[in-house]
Amino acid sequence: MQEAAIAEPKEQILKFEAEWCNPCKMLSKVMQEVDLGVPVQKVDIDADASLAIKYSIRSVPTLVYLKDQVEVSRVSGAMQLKDLQTWIRLAKQT
């Protein structure tokens, strides 16, 4: 019997954050205000340091936009809603 492959989303955002990070909490609130149109995978840098190292995360929060598992855009720091929407729109066009 052959195992079914788990399909990764074609596009997704990795949100690198930490429980102790206040800007991360502010960004989370902003991200809840809008339908991003892309799945978001939260990555706690303390719990999953290997993934943070793989993506060379130097500060939190950091958003990494992936297309077909390839990074096409990233942004660090807390953002206003309009800035988040602009970043996503530009990342989708990449």
GUBA-130998 format. One line per 2 residues: number of its first residue (from 1); their letters; for each residue x, y, z of N, C-alpha, C. Coordinates in steps of 0.05 Angstrom, whole numbers, plus 5000, padded with zeros to 4 digits. Layout:
<rs>
NUM> A> X Y Z X Y Z X Y Z  ...
</rs>
This chain:
<rs>
1> MQ> 5017 4976 5000 5000 5000 5000 5018 5025 5000  5011 5044 4983 5027 5068 4980 5016 5090 4998
3> EA> 5033 5104 5012 5024 5126 5029 5019 5151 5013  4997 5165 5020 4991 5189 5006 5010 5211 5014
5> AI> 5019 5227 4995 5037 5249 5001 5020 5272 5013  5032 5285 5032 5018 5309 5044 5025 5333 5027
7> AE> 5005 5345 5016 5009 5368 4998 5015 5393 5014  5036 5406 5007 5043 5432 5019 5027 5453 5003
9> PK> 5019 5474 5017 5005 5496 5002 5023 5508 4981  5012 5515 4959 5028 5528 4937 5041 5554 4947
11> EQ> 5025 5569 4962 5036 5594 4974 5029 5593 5004  5048 5604 5020 5043 5606 5048 5061 5627 5061
13> IL> 5054 5635 5084 5070 5654 5100 5080 5640 5125  5106 5641 5130 5117 5632 5155 5120 5657 5173
15> KF> 5108 5655 5196 5109 5678 5215 5126 5669 5238  5151 5679 5238 5170 5673 5260 5165 5693 5283
17> EA> 5161 5681 5307 5153 5697 5330 5164 5684 5355  5160 5697 5378 5167 5686 5404 5146 5695 5424
19> EW> 5142 5679 5444 5122 5685 5464 5128 5711 5479  5153 5717 5483 5162 5740 5498 5163 5766 5482
21> CN> 5156 5764 5456 5160 5786 5437 5134 5803 5435  5135 5828 5446 5111 5845 5444 5105 5854 5416
23> PC> 5124 5861 5398 5117 5867 5371 5104 5844 5356  5111 5819 5364 5099 5795 5352 5069 5795 5359
25> KM> 5063 5801 5384 5035 5802 5393 5019 5823 5378  5032 5846 5374 5018 5868 5359 5013 5860 5330
27> LS> 5033 5847 5318 5029 5838 5290 5007 5816 5288  5006 5799 5308 4985 5778 5308 4957 5791 5308
29> KV> 4954 5812 5323 4928 5826 5324 4921 5838 5297  4941 5850 5284 4937 5862 5258 4930 5841 5238
31> MQ> 4943 5818 5239 4938 5796 5220 4911 5784 5223  4899 5786 5247 4872 5776 5252 4851 5794 5240
33> EV> 4858 5819 5234 4838 5838 5224 4830 5834 5195  4845 5817 5180 4840 5815 5152 4844 5786 5142
35> DL> 4830 5779 5121 4835 5753 5109 4859 5756 5090  4880 5742 5097 4905 5745 5083 4905 5731 5056
37> GV> 4887 5712 5053 4885 5697 5028 4907 5677 5024  4923 5673 5044 4946 5655 5043 4948 5641 5071
39> PV> 4953 5615 5072 4956 5602 5098 4981 5613 5112  4978 5615 5139 5000 5625 5155 5008 5603 5175
41> QK> 5034 5597 5175 5045 5578 5194 5061 5593 5214  5053 5592 5239 5067 5605 5260 5091 5588 5269
43> VD> 5114 5600 5272 5138 5586 5281 5149 5600 5305  5149 5587 5328 5161 5597 5352 5191 5592 5351
45> ID> 5207 5614 5350 5235 5610 5346 5249 5596 5370  5237 5597 5393 5248 5583 5416 5242 5553 5415
47> AD> 5219 5546 5405 5211 5518 5403 5221 5504 5378  5225 5520 5357 5234 5508 5331 5258 5524 5321
49> AS> 5279 5523 5336 5303 5539 5329 5315 5529 5302  5312 5504 5295 5324 5494 5270 5312 5507 5246
51> LA> 5286 5512 5247 5272 5526 5224 5281 5555 5223  5283 5567 5246 5293 5595 5247 5321 5598 5236
53> IK> 5338 5578 5242 5365 5578 5231 5364 5573 5201  5348 5555 5192 5346 5549 5163 5339 5574 5147
55> YS> 5321 5591 5158 5313 5615 5144 5328 5640 5153  5350 5636 5168 5368 5658 5177 5352 5680 5191
57> IR> 5335 5673 5209 5319 5693 5223 5337 5707 5244  5338 5734 5242 5355 5750 5259 5338 5766 5279
59> SV> 5313 5770 5273 5296 5786 5291 5267 5776 5288  5251 5782 5308 5223 5775 5307 5206 5799 5313
61> PT> 5183 5801 5302 5171 5782 5283 5184 5785 5255  5184 5763 5241 5192 5762 5213 5172 5745 5198
63> LV> 5163 5756 5175 5145 5742 5157 5160 5734 5133  5158 5709 5125 5171 5698 5101 5149 5687 5083
65> YL> 5148 5698 5059 5128 5690 5039 5140 5669 5021  5128 5645 5020 5138 5623 5003 5119 5617 4980
67> KD> 5131 5612 4957 5116 5602 4934 5130 5576 4926  5115 5554 4925 5126 5528 4919 5151 5522 4937
69> QV> 5148 5530 4962 5169 5525 4983 5195 5541 4978  5194 5561 4961 5216 5579 4956 5210 5607 4966
71> EV> 5228 5619 4982 5224 5645 4992 5224 5666 4970  5203 5682 4969 5202 5704 4949 5202 5731 4962
73> SR> 5195 5733 4988 5195 5759 5001 5197 5754 5031  5207 5774 5045 5208 5774 5074 5206 5802 5085
75> VS> 5196 5805 5109 5194 5830 5123 5197 5825 5153  5210 5843 5167 5213 5841 5195 5201 5865 5210
77> GA> 5191 5860 5234 5181 5881 5250 5150 5883 5249  5139 5897 5269 5110 5901 5269 5102 5919 5247
79> MQ> 5077 5915 5237 5067 5931 5214 5039 5940 5219  5032 5961 5206 5004 5970 5205 4989 5953 5185
81> LK> 4963 5952 5186 4947 5936 5168 4952 5942 5139  4953 5968 5132 4957 5975 5104 4985 5966 5094
83> DL> 5005 5967 5111 5032 5958 5104 5032 5928 5099  5019 5913 5117 5017 5884 5114 5003 5877 5088
85> QT> 4981 5890 5082 4966 5884 5057 4983 5891 5033  4998 5912 5033 5016 5919 5011 5037 5899 5007
87> WI> 5050 5890 5029 5071 5870 5028 5060 5844 5016  5037 5835 5024 5025 5810 5014 5019 5813 4984
89> RL> 5007 5836 4976 5001 5840 4948 5026 5839 4931  5047 5853 4940 5072 5853 4924 5085 5825 4924
91> AK> 5084 5810 4946 5095 5783 4947 5080 5765 4928  5054 5767 4926 5039 5750 4908 5046 5756 4879
93> QT> 5054 5780 4873 5061 5787 4845 5089 5778 4838  5105 5770 4858 5133 5762 4853 5134 5735 4839
</rs>
